[in-house]
Amino acid sequence: MIRFLLLFFTLALITGCYCKRSDEVTIPEEKTSISPEKMSEILTDFHLLQSAMKQKQSKKEDFKFENRYYHYLIFKKYNVTQEEFENSLEYYKYRIDELNNIYEDVITNLSVLESEIKSKK
């Protein structure tokens, strides 16, 4: 179930960050400012945030301001800008093997967090 949710959120994140709509495909340059390790940590936090926002949404709570604020805090925590994140995501989108490795790390991170929470109960 977690893998299905992660896949869903991954696709939502990738398509949500993709703004450029044209027939011409431009593959980003060979550099990215965010390493795969850092990217997996950022994406782990984004998935945790999305999960929290889904819970607020199910309770019919207003969270639009909070959502933007928490995104800002994640970018600040990792010392990256939204533009750097989007450019790096675009970079990894064209390097599927690297993106798969990043998401394997994200799944591992979330699984570790889940097991820590279950052990505290």
URCORKA-V423355 format. One line per field, one symbol per residue. psi: psi as a letter, one per 30 degrees, with the letter a starting at -180 (. if undefined). A space follows every 50 residues. Layout:
# URCORKA-V423355
psi = ???
This chain:
# URCORKA-V423355
psi = eeeeeeeeeeeeeeeefjekjlfkkjkllglkfkleeeeeeeeeeeeeee eeeeeeefghkkgeeeeeeeeeeeeeeghlleeeeeeeeeefegieeeee eefeeeeeeeeeeeeeeeff.
